[in-house]
Amino acid sequence: MSGRGVRHWQVVLIFWGLSVTYALRVNLSVAVVAMTDSASVNPDFPISKPHFMRTTG
């Protein structure tokens, strides 16, 4: 049997699927950071600075 087997194509598809998943995850992380303003806290939500730092890490 010459050429590539089914397992080879499965490995290629899994590799590309995981690559796309990782790229989407990184893109989403960058988008969330870009949407937040780290200089201010939401004034509508009463939270203290120590509690905010403890919850957001």
Backbone as ProteinMPNN parsed JSONL, in Angstrom:
{"seq_chain_A": "MSGRGVRHWQVVLIFWGLSVTYALRVNLSVAVVAMTDSASVNPDFPISKPHFMRTTG", "coords_chain_A": {"N_chain_A": [[0.852, -1.172, 0.0], [0.848, 2.003, -1.039], [1.691, 5.469, -0.477], [-0.019, 7.696, 1.741], [-1.39, 6.611, 4.816], [-4.523, 6.113, 6.567], [-4.161, 6.78, 9.235], [-2.12, 8.671, 9.108], [-3.378, 10.852, 7.879], [-5.264, 11.374, 9.831], [-3.605, 12.248, 11.92], [-2.594, 14.595, 10.77], [-4.963, 16.115, 10.489], [-5.753, 16.298, 13.193], [-3.576, 17.729, 14.215], [-3.851, 20.209, 12.837], [-6.379, 20.943, 13.743], [-5.941, 21.241, 16.537], [-4.075, 23.286, 16.394], [-5.577, 25.42, 15.332], [-7.455, 25.683, 17.386], [-5.782, 26.475, 19.507], [-4.837, 28.912, 18.469], [-7.223, 30.397, 18.355], [-7.786, 30.524, 21.068], [-5.641, 32.061, 22.054], [-6.115, 34.412, 20.624], [-8.588, 35.179, 21.686], [-7.846, 35.647, 24.341], [-6.155, 37.859, 24.04], [-7.999, 39.674, 23.027], [-9.776, 40.0, 25.179], [-8.114, 41.198, 27.079], [-7.562, 43.559, 25.723], [-10.06, 44.747, 25.743], [-10.497, 45.482, 28.343], [-10.101, 47.96, 30.888], [-7.546, 48.653, 32.774], [-7.015, 50.696, 34.51], [-9.208, 51.646, 35.881], [-11.923, 50.705, 38.032], [-15.121, 49.164, 37.741], [-17.513, 51.512, 38.409], [-20.159, 51.053, 39.079], [-20.279, 48.75, 40.471], [-19.929, 47.941, 43.684], [-16.965, 47.444, 45.141], [-14.127, 46.658, 47.064], [-10.66, 47.64, 46.862], [-8.702, 45.7, 47.897], [-10.302, 43.348, 47.862], [-10.912, 43.18, 45.153], [-8.351, 42.751, 44.056], [-7.77, 40.278, 45.208], [-9.676, 38.611, 44.067], [-9.26, 38.825, 41.297], [-6.663, 38.163, 40.977]], "CA_chain_A": [[0.0, 0.0, 0.0], [1.704, 3.178, -1.147], [1.051, 6.731, -0.1], [-0.299, 7.945, 3.157], [-2.483, 5.839, 5.383], [-5.585, 6.848, 7.256], [-3.609, 7.326, 10.473], [-1.36, 9.881, 8.795], [-4.335, 11.941, 7.655], [-5.844, 11.706, 11.13], [-2.621, 13.044, 12.647], [-2.56, 15.922, 10.151], [-6.195, 16.819, 10.857], [-5.705, 16.604, 14.624], [-2.605, 18.803, 14.383], [-4.428, 21.48, 12.395], [-7.476, 21.271, 14.65], [-5.376, 21.768, 17.776], [-3.434, 24.568, 16.085], [-6.639, 26.425, 15.213], [-8.003, 25.877, 18.725], [-4.815, 27.275, 20.27], [-4.827, 30.271, 17.914], [-8.445, 31.063, 18.806], [-7.66, 30.787, 22.501], [-4.729, 33.195, 22.212], [-6.794, 35.584, 20.094], [-9.604, 35.57, 22.661], [-7.157, 36.215, 25.501], [-5.7, 39.198, 23.666], [-9.183, 40.52, 22.876], [-10.305, 40.313, 26.508], [-7.202, 42.17, 27.683], [-7.719, 44.827, 25.012], [-11.357, 45.337, 26.069], [-10.549, 45.931, 29.73], [-9.349, 49.15, 31.257], [-6.978, 48.294, 34.075], [-6.842, 51.879, 35.353], [-10.388, 51.935, 36.69], [-12.826, 49.619, 38.393], [-16.496, 49.508, 37.409], [-18.083, 52.271, 39.53], [-21.492, 50.557, 39.42], [-20.126, 47.546, 41.282], [-19.194, 48.338, 44.888], [-15.965, 46.457, 45.535], [-12.925, 47.299, 47.598], [-9.432, 47.329, 46.128], [-8.137, 44.395, 48.29], [-11.161, 42.264, 47.385], [-10.728, 43.118, 43.702], [-7.055, 42.134, 43.781], [-7.833, 38.879, 45.621], [-10.517, 37.856, 43.123], [-8.729, 38.818, 39.933], [-5.352, 37.557, 41.034]], "C_chain_A": [[0.9, 1.238, 0.0], [0.936, 4.438, -0.744], [0.821, 6.82, 1.387], [-1.503, 7.116, 3.605], [-3.483, 6.737, 6.089], [-5.046, 7.486, 8.533], [-2.823, 8.606, 10.23], [-2.295, 11.072, 8.59], [-5.008, 12.344, 8.962], [-4.896, 12.579, 11.952], [-2.563, 14.459, 12.091], [-3.796, 16.725, 10.548], [-6.223, 17.193, 12.337], [-4.736, 17.746, 14.886], [-3.208, 20.144, 13.991], [-5.594, 21.898, 13.284], [-6.977, 21.855, 15.959], [-4.695, 23.109, 17.553], [-4.468, 25.686, 15.993], [-7.246, 26.718, 16.583], [-7.079, 26.74, 19.576], [-4.798, 28.722, 19.781], [-6.073, 31.046, 18.349], [-8.375, 31.412, 20.287], [-6.754, 31.991, 22.763], [-5.404, 34.475, 21.745], [-7.849, 36.087, 21.077], [-8.965, 36.198, 23.893], [-6.691, 37.635, 25.216], [-6.887, 40.146, 23.561], [-9.748, 40.922, 24.234], [-9.419, 41.343, 27.191], [-7.371, 43.532, 27.027], [-9.035, 45.518, 25.376], [-11.425, 45.881, 27.489], [-9.698, 47.169, 29.93], [-8.819, 48.918, 32.662], [-6.831, 49.489, 35.011], [-8.045, 52.137, 36.251], [-11.19, 50.668, 36.949], [-14.23, 50.086, 38.068], [-17.139, 50.256, 38.583], [-19.474, 51.788, 39.936], [-21.428, 49.347, 40.341], [-19.304, 47.889, 42.517], [-18.239, 47.23, 45.346], [-14.723, 47.2, 46.021], [-11.697, 46.852, 46.807], [-8.813, 45.995, 46.578], [-8.98, 43.213, 47.804], [-11.013, 42.085, 45.881], [-9.424, 42.411, 43.359], [-7.059, 40.652, 44.147], [-8.63, 38.048, 44.619], [-9.918, 37.785, 41.734], [-7.295, 38.32, 39.867], [-4.252, 38.428, 40.66]], "O_chain_A": [[1.633, 1.473, 0.961], [-0.293, 4.453, -0.684], [1.416, 6.085, 2.176], [-2.483, 6.95, 2.878], [-3.304, 7.95, 6.189], [-5.427, 8.605, 8.877], [-2.854, 9.523, 11.051], [-2.025, 12.17, 9.075], [-5.291, 13.522, 9.178], [-5.327, 13.532, 12.6], [-2.491, 15.422, 12.855], [-3.681, 17.897, 10.906], [-6.667, 18.284, 12.694], [-5.027, 18.636, 15.685], [-3.087, 21.116, 14.737], [-5.774, 23.087, 13.549], [-7.519, 22.848, 16.444], [-4.731, 23.977, 18.425], [-4.254, 26.777, 16.521], [-7.521, 27.874, 16.905], [-7.54, 27.634, 20.285], [-4.75, 29.651, 20.587], [-5.98, 32.229, 18.676], [-8.848, 32.468, 20.707], [-7.069, 32.839, 23.598], [-5.281, 35.512, 22.396], [-7.984, 37.294, 21.277], [-9.486, 37.174, 24.432], [-6.823, 38.516, 26.066], [-6.788, 41.304, 23.965], [-10.157, 42.068, 24.418], [-9.927, 42.271, 27.821], [-7.328, 44.555, 27.71], [-9.119, 46.745, 25.324], [-12.321, 46.663, 27.807], [-8.709, 47.389, 29.232], [-9.575, 48.981, 33.632], [-6.547, 49.306, 36.195], [-7.907, 52.787, 37.287], [-11.135, 49.701, 36.188], [-14.506, 51.285, 38.114], [-17.292, 49.676, 39.658], [-19.923, 52.09, 41.042], [-22.441, 48.966, 40.93], [-18.097, 48.106, 42.408], [-18.671, 46.205, 45.873], [-14.329, 48.225, 45.465], [-11.711, 45.804, 46.161], [-8.423, 45.208, 45.716], [-8.434, 42.193, 47.383], [-10.99, 40.957, 45.389], [-9.394, 41.562, 42.467], [-6.417, 39.85, 43.468], [-8.284, 36.896, 44.357], [-10.06, 36.766, 41.057], [-6.777, 38.081, 38.776], [-3.096, 38.004, 40.676]]}, "name": "protein", "num_of_chains": 1, "seq": "MSGRGVRHWQVVLIFWGLSVTYALRVNLSVAVVAMTDSASVNPDFPISKPHFMRTTG"}
